[in-house]
Amino acid sequence: MQQPLAYRMRPRNLDEVVGQQHLVGPGKIIRRMVEAKMLSSMILYGPPGTGKTSIASAIAGSTRYAFRMLNAATDTKKDLQIVAEEAKMSGTVILLLDEVHRLDKTKQDFLLPHLESGKIIMIGATTENPYITINPAIRSRTQIFEIKPLQEEDILTAIDQALADETRGLGSETIVLTDDARLHLSRATNGDLRSALNGLELAARSTPKGPDGIIHLTLAIIEECVQRKALTHDKDGDAHYDVISAFQKSIRGSDVDGALHYLGRLVEVGDLAIICRRLMVIGYEDIGLANPAAAARTVNAVLAAERLGLPEARIPLADTVVDLCLSPKSNSAYMALDAAIADIRSGKAGDVPDHLRDSHYK
C-alpha cells in the first residue's frame, strides 16, 4: 500500500523544508547546528502539521545519521532499548520522539544518560507548551524551539511541489488544479500542511480523468475532500473588508451575536492577524476611557491568541469580543486628539505660552 502524500513529500534535507525559516533558513540556529556538526537534543513545539517531523527527518538527511521514530505514549521502554543498542553500534542515532510530553518516568530515566552522552540525539515533538508539560530533567538537557504556523504562501509552495514531483508526488499524473481550488486548499487547512497534502491526494485519487485524459480538480471537489466550504469573502477581496467593518460596528453597537458571527467568519478564513489588530483598535477606539481595564484585557487576549494560534486562538478571541460588546464605550480621548491635530494642520499652532516653556537653561 502506498504511503500518504504528506509522508512521501517529507523533506530529505534542510533546503527542502517548507517554512520555519527562522530556524532552518541561512544562518539560523538549526542550520548552523547541522553545518557545524554540533547537534544537540531539542524539543520542537507547535500546531499539528507545521513541520516538526519534517525538520527532524531533514536534520537526519542532512547529517547522514540513522533516523528512528517513536511515540512517547504508545512505544515501550524496550523500543527505546533497541534504539540505544543501535546507537552503540552506529555511533549516533537521531530519535524523533513524538508526543514527548507524555514520556513517563521509567522511559525518561532510561533515556537521560543516553541524551547526556550524545549517543541519542532526541528531537521531541509536541503540540503542548513544553515549559509546562515537559519534565524539567528533559528540558534542562534540550534546546527548545517553537514551530510557527505555516503561512498561506508556504502551503501553496508545498502544493505546487507535490503536483510537480514525478517521483514522490503527483507529477506522474496530468492534474489541473484551478486557481480558486488551490487557494481554498491552502486556506481551509489553517496552516496544517499534512491536511492540505492529504486533501490534495484524496481529490486526485478519487477524481476520474476527463475525456482529455486530465484530472480536473475544481473548487467543489477540493471543498468536498477537505470538508470545508469556501466563504463568499477571502483575505484579499473587497467583501473581506466589509466583514471586518461589520465586525467592528457590531461590537460598537453592543451586538454580541452579530460580533460573534463576524468573528466566526474571520476565523474560518484563518485571518488571525487582522482579527487581533482590529480588536486592539476597538479596545482603544470604541471602548477607551469608559473602561480602560477592558482595553488591557484585550491586549492580554490578543497575546494569548497569537501564542496559541488557530484553532485554539478562537477561545480568548471569543471572550474578549463578548467583553467589548458588553462594555460601556467612549471615543472622547481620540476624538479630542483628532480635533487638536485638525487645529494644528489648519495653522492654529501658535507659540508656546511663556509659563509652559522650557526654562531650565535660564
N, C-alpha and C positions, 0 to 999 in steps of 0.2 A: 504493500500500500504506500502511495506517495505521501511524503511529509507535507504539511501545510506550507503555503507560500511564505508566510511570515518566518517560518523556520528556515526554509531554503534560502531566503534573502538575507539572513543574518550576515553582518559584515565579517570579512575574513581578516581585515586589518584596520587600523585606526582611520586610514584615509577613506574607508567605506562607511564609517559611522555617520548616520543622518542626525543632524542637530547636535546639541551638547558641546558646542564649540568652546564654551567656557572651560571645559575640561580636556577635550581632545584636540582642539584647534592648535595651530602652530604656536609654539612657545608656552602652551598651557600645561598645567601640572601633570595630568596623566600622561600626556605625550612626552613631557620631559622625563618622567619616571621610566617610561618604556625605552626612550632613546638612550638614556644613561644606564640602562640595565640595572636599575636600582628600585625594583618593585617592592612594595610593602603591602601587607594585608589592608583591605579597605572595606568600607560599607557604603553602598550606593542606595540612596533612598529617594523615592519619588513615586508619582502615579503609575498605574499599570500601563504597559505598552509604550513606555517612553525611552527605553534603550538600556535598561540595567543589564539584562542578559547579553544584549548586543555588544556593549562595551567590554564585558568580561570575555566574550569569545574573540573580540577584536584584539584585546590585550594578549590573549594566548596565541592568536595567529601572528601577531607582530613580534612575539618573543620566541616562538617555536617550543614553548614549554608544553608538557602534557596538560590537557584540559579535561576536568571532570565536573559533573553537575550533580548536586544532591539537594534534597529538600530537608530543612531542619525539622519539620514537623512529621514527615512520613518515613524518612530513611532512618536507619538504626545506627547504633554505635559500631556495629560490625561493618557497615558500609564505610564509615569513617576509617576504620582499621585497614580496610582494603586500600583506600586512598593513601594512607600513611605508609603502608608497605610498598606501594608503587613509588612514593616519593623517596624512600630509602634506596630503591634500585635505580631510578632515573635521575635523581638529584633534586629536582623541584617539580611540584605539581601545582597548577592553578586550580583552585576549587571554587566553583560558583556555588554558594550555599544560599538557596532561595528560602524566603521566609525566615531569615536569620533571627528575627525577634522571637521566634518560637523554639529556639535552641534550649534544651533542658540542661540541668546541671551536670548530669552524667556525661553527655556528649561534650559539653563545654569543658569539663575537667580533662577529658581525653584530648581535646583539640588544642588547648592553650600551650602546652610545651612544644607542639609542632609549629604553632604560629611564631613562638619566640625563637625557635631555631631557624626559621625561614624555609624549612623543607616544604611546608604547605603555605602557599600564598592564597589566603582566603579572600574572596570577593563576596561579601554578604550582600544580598539584595532584599529590600523590604519596602513596603508601602507605608509603614508606620514611622513615627518620629523616633529616630534612634536614640536621641538624648533622653527619651522617656522609657522606651521599651527594651533597649539593649542593655544587658548586664554591664556594669562598669568595668569588670575584668576584661571583657571583649573590647569595649570602647577604648580602653587605655592602650590596647595593642593594635589598633587600626586607625587609618585615616578615614574621615567621614566626608563624603561628597554628596551634594544634592543634585539629583537628576531633575531637570526642569521640564515642564510640559512642552511637547513639540509644537512648533508654530505651523500655521497653515502651509507656509512655503516648504517646510521640511516634509510634511506629509505628501505634498504634490511631487516633490523631488523623488521620494521613495516610490510613489505610484508609477511615475514615468520610468524609473529604473526597472521596476518589476515588469512593466509592459515591454521593455526593450530587451531585457536579458533573455537570450535564447537558451541558455544552459540551466540556470536556476529559476528563472522567472517564467513569464508567459509569452516571451518573444517568439517562440516557435509557432504560435498561432497568430493569425491575422485578426487583430482586435481593434475596433474603433470605439473609443470611449468619448462620448460627446462632452463638450466643454462644461455644460451645466451639471452633468453626472459626475465629472471629475471634481468639480468644486464641491459638490454636495458630499462626495465621499471623503474629501479632506476635512470638511467641517462637521459632519454628522458624528464623527467618532471622537470628538473632544480631545484631540491630540494623542489618541491611542493608535499608534501605528500598526500594532498587531491586528486590531479590529479592522482597520482600513484595508490592510492587505488580505485578510481572510474574507472580508466582504467582497473585495475585487475578485478573488479567486472563485468564490461561490457564484458570483454573477457570470464569470467567464465560462465556468464548467457547466452551469445549468442552462445557458442560453444557446439554442441551436444556431448553426450557421445560416445566414440568409442565402437567397438564390445566387448571390455574387460570391459565395464562399467565405464571407466575412462575418465575424461575430460582432454584432452591433449592440453596444451597451448604452442604453438610454437612461435618463433620469429616473423613469418609472422602475426600471429594472434594479438600479442601484438602491432606490428607496426601499424596494421590497427586500433586498438582500441585507441591508443594514437596519431594516425595521424602523426607519425614521423618515418622516415626510419633510421635504424641503419647504421652508416657510416662504410666505409671499415677499418677505424682505430679506436682504442679506447685508453683509457688512459694508458693502460699497454702494448699494443703491440708495436712491432718494427716500424710498419707503423706510429704510433703516433709521434715517434721521427723524422721520415722522414718529416712529415708535419711541425714540429717545425723548422727543418733545412731549409725547403723551405720557411717558413715564414721569417726567419731572412735573408736569402740570397736574397729574393725578395726586402726587404727593403734596403739591402746593395746595390743592383743593381738598386735602384730607380724605381722599377716596382710597381707602385701604384695598378694597377688592380690585379696583382699576389699576392701582400701582403694582399689586402683586401679579396681575395679568400681564402687564407690560414688562415687568421684571422677568417673568417666565419666558416671554418671547425673546428677550435679550439673552437669557441663559441658554435657550435652545440653539441659538446661533453661535454660542461659545464666546461672546464678546465680553469677557471679564474685565478687560482694561477700561472699556468705555463705561461699564456699569460702575466700577469703583470710582472713576473720575467724576461721573455725574453725581453720585451720592455725596462725594466730598463737596462739590459745588452746592448741592441742595442744602447740606448741613449748615453752610455758612451764608448762602444767599437767601434762602427761604425761611430758615429757622432762626439763624442769627442770634441776636441778643435776647430773644424771647425764651430761649432755652439753650444756653451755651453748653450745658452738660450733654445734651443730645448730639451736638456737633462733635464733642470729644468722643462720645461713644461711637459715632460714625467712623471716626479715624481708626479706632481700635478694630471695628468690624471689618473695615477695608483691609487693614493689615492682616487680619486673620484670613480673610478670603483670598488674598494674594498668596499667602503662605500655603493654604490648603489646596488651592487650585480647584477647578471644576472636576467632578460634580459636587464635592462636599462644600465648596465655597458658597453654594446657594443657601446654606443654613444661616451663617452670620448675615448674609445679604438680606434674607427674608426678615430676620429680626430687626435689622436697622431700618428697613423700609416701613414696617409697621410702626416702629418707634417714631420715625419722622412724620408719618401721616398723622399720628395722634398728638403730636407736639404742637404747642402754640407757635405762631410764626411771626417773624418780624424781619423786614428788609431795611430797617431805618438806617443802620450803620453804613451799608454800602451805598444806599441812595444818597446819604449826606455826603459821602466821599465823592460820588459822581457829580453832585452839584458843585462841590469845591473845584473839581477838575474842570468842569464846564466854565466856571468863572475864570480860572487861570488861562484856559485856551481862548477866551474872549478878551483877554488883555486886562483883566481886573486883578492882576497880581499885587501891584502896589509895593511900597517899601516896607521893610520890617520895622514895626514901631520901636522907638528908642528903648523902651523898658524890656523888650524881648531880644535885643541884640546881644551878641557875644561880647562881653566886656572884660574877659579875663586878661587881655593883653594890655589894658589901660593901667 
